[in-house]
Amino acid sequence: MTSTVIDIGQPPIRRHSALLRSLRGSLKGSEYTWALAFLVPYIAVFFTFVVYPALYGLWLGSEPSLYTELYSDPIYQSTIVNTLLFLGVGVNLKMFGALLLSGFFMRPGWWVKGLLMIFVLPWAVPALPEFISIHWMLNGEWGLLNNVFYDLFNVDGPSWLNEHWLALGSAIYSHIWKWMPFWTIILLAGRMSIPTEIRDAAKVDGATGIRSFIYISFPLLANLYLICTLLSTIFTLGDFNSVTFVTGGGPANSTHVLATLGIRDAFELAQPRLGVAAVMSALPVMIPLVIILMRKLKTAEVQL
Amino acid sequence: MAVLTRRSVLRSSLGLAAAGTLARPYIANAAATTAEVWWTQGFVPEEDAAFKSMVADYEKASGNKIEYSITPYAALRQKEISAITSGVVPDMMEIADFAITPLNAWDNNLVDVNDIVEPMKSQFLQTALDCCYHYNNVTKTRAYYITPMKVAAIPFHIWKSLVEKGGSKISDLPKTWDAFMDFFKPVQKGLRAAGMRNVYALGYQLTANGVDPLNTFNAWMVAYGGKDLVTPDGKLHTDDPKVKEAVIKAIVNLTTPFKEGYVPPGCVNWNDADDNNAFHSKLMVMDFDGTISTEVALYHKKEEYDDILTHGLPLSNEGKELPSQVAVFGPIIPKGAKNLAAAKEFAKYMIQPKVLNEYLKAGLGRWALPIPDMVKSDPFWLKEDPHREAYLTQSVISPTFPIYEAYNPAMAQIGAEHVIMTGCFDVMNNGVAAEQAAGKAFKRMEEIFAKYPIAQS
């Protein structure tokens, strides 16, 4: 009889104490309270500045009618095309250029190091003044570029920001110019971590120059290159500055990308929910990218 | 030295929390006579100084406190929209564009200010009152949502010296619309022949930014007889042949000079203040832009200030006087304002004719006073300065009508989407015919108007 009472009462107590033990880990007595006291502010900050804004954004853009309205906006359709072009052309040109340049900056010589310092300046300087300067330089009437054209060849250059393709090209070019140095440095670091023994062995076997790149450097950099490209795609999808400050989304709203259309819808149309919906419509691209990136990071743990 | 223990930390934290709680009644008491106000930064420092001075006078007279912040209009617009969306609002905010009031009145997000405006109505310009009278889709009625303080029409600004240098005379300015525009074309040719490579005859906004492009288009459309595009009952009349003809003529006559090289090409990407800057740098002989901010910015450069001619609208091509479209600026009170009484009291103070007159005068008269009798009786407005005289005559004395956004919030979305300017751009850069561009714009306008049906009483 007595043993039956004990059997019923013990399991929950055991479970409770087991849970407490696992939460406490190796902490004892007041250590646990101190740990909690230090942890709570971080959890509060995380919820306030990460979880809450993300959930609030999802809630703001949760009404299906917003997406109907979004698709009925003629600007939205051209924005999707622009975004895909911006990603496809901008990211690939930038990353491939960075890959080639990282090889160049591996060369020995003090002047290469000096050149590298100058090359990283666009990335190091704040984006806003740079893009505003580019906007001014491209002004058709009094911009630096057309004035140089006029002084050298006595002809007026085109109105760079007045034509859709020239304007979109200018925004993509500005993005590449700004961010290529950063990715060049990352890929340069990747190249530098390739053991010299491998190169030396390849040299002995006759693999130099382009053959060394194809058979040694590129295979070893492939994972890093792919991860950088995925990361860059995610960053570029959220790039607001290149378009806003170079073309302003113009001419006639024809160069908007999703990041800038969201702001236009939120604050120019005074419809913040529509703006959030515009940005949220990038999620079908964004989520698979993040999943692929996470998987690549997991599988590429021991590789370059 | 005190030892930091768990108990001491907890004790101190509790002490701080208790102190915060005890301090609150003081803040709450203070808030009863304190209003938080967001105001737009002026184009010149004098405007901000005038606001600060008015606030100081009010605080002295009432004993109340105004906690204000002055913000550039673009940033203020974002701040206002964010505040209304999140529900954390100030007690009063000045409108920073033409969309925020009609759209938020429609959604029942604003407090009506009938009790402030009604007692003052008889003194105010009717068009100014009409600009403040918006439709609420929840109550299905119209009410005053803006306290009218500043009105603005769109005048022409002309460099007299450039006209003369280009071989023409200001005294020869034609009286009718098309002839008035054509007058500047030979001036451009004359100036270029005199060695000015980058100078253009005409300056107006053909961009898809801000509120100026739609205002510009409307002025041209009204000049060609299309005033009834939207009527005071909030209805769109794209089916009216007269309106359709006027819209097509406006598109043609705005875009043809651009294609012919009489308008700076960069105007398709201008922001609100870019035409002011372009005019100041003498990129064009004439500019069509709201308020006399262009002149006021040069107030302390007397030679340049005097070199500008401020000119109201020419007559129609048939020789008839054209009404100017007028916008109003002033404060709105968002729903959820914690100190509603204090905000309303301040608004009542600000629209007292004497107070308002002194405030706008101290701001160099950039904004027109919406009180016709006072405009006529105070020499500051119509007698002391040629720019103010032309501007006030156009904005307050001559025939006016309100911006279409007051009739129906759909027009706010159409303006913000730049439906018509996108059509103009297609004509200028993509070879689309004006009729086709107008048809496409009408289709989009009809779609947007369908979202904002206004019940007729």
Contacts between the chains, C-beta under 8 A, distances in Angstrom:
chain1	res1	chain2	res2	distance
A	30	B	6	5.6
A	33	B	6	6.0
A	34	B	6	6.6
A	37	B	6	7.8
A	37	B	9	7.2
A	60	B	85	7.6
A	72	B	447	6.7
A	73	B	417	7.3
A	74	B	422	7.9
A	74	B	444	7.0
A	75	B	417	7.2
A	139	B	266	5.8
A	140	B	265	4.8
A	140	B	266	5.5
A	141	B	198	5.0
A	141	B	264	5.6
A	141	B	265	6.7
A	141	B	266	5.4
A	141	B	283	6.3
A	142	B	198	6.2
A	142	B	281	7.8
A	142	B	283	7.5
A	150	B	197	7.9
A	159	B	265	4.3
A	159	B	266	6.9
A	161	B	266	7.5
A	161	B	269	5.1
A	162	B	265	5.5
A	162	B	266	7.3
A	162	B	268	5.2
A	162	B	269	6.8
A	162	B	429	6.9
A	163	B	429	6.4
A	164	B	429	7.7
A	247	B	269	7.3
A	248	B	209	6.4
A	248	B	269	6.0
A	248	B	271	7.0
A	249	B	208	7.6
A	250	B	207	6.6
A	250	B	208	5.8
A	250	B	209	7.1
A	250	B	268	6.6
A	250	B	269	4.5
A	251	B	207	7.8
A	251	B	208	7.2
A	251	B	268	4.6
A	251	B	269	5.9
A	251	B	425	5.9
A	251	B	429	7.0
A	252	B	208	4.8
A	252	B	268	6.9
A	252	B	418	6.9
A	252	B	421	6.3
A	252	B	422	4.8
A	252	B	425	3.6
A	252	B	426	7.7
A	252	B	429	8.0
A	253	B	208	4.9
A	253	B	417	7.9
A	253	B	418	6.4
A	253	B	422	6.6
A	254	B	425	7.8
A	266	B	78	8.0
A	266	B	81	6.8
A	267	B	77	6.1
A	267	B	78	4.7
A	267	B	81	5.7
A	268	B	99	7.9
A	268	B	416	4.9
A	269	B	99	7.2
A	269	B	413	6.1
A	269	B	416	4.5
A	269	B	417	6.6
A	270	B	77	7.8
A	270	B	81	5.4
A	270	B	97	7.6
A	270	B	99	4.5
A	270	B	100	5.6
A	270	B	103	5.1
A	270	B	104	7.7
A	270	B	412	7.3
A	270	B	416	6.9
A	271	B	103	7.7
A	272	B	81	5.9
A	272	B	82	7.1
A	272	B	85	4.6
A	273	B	85	7.7
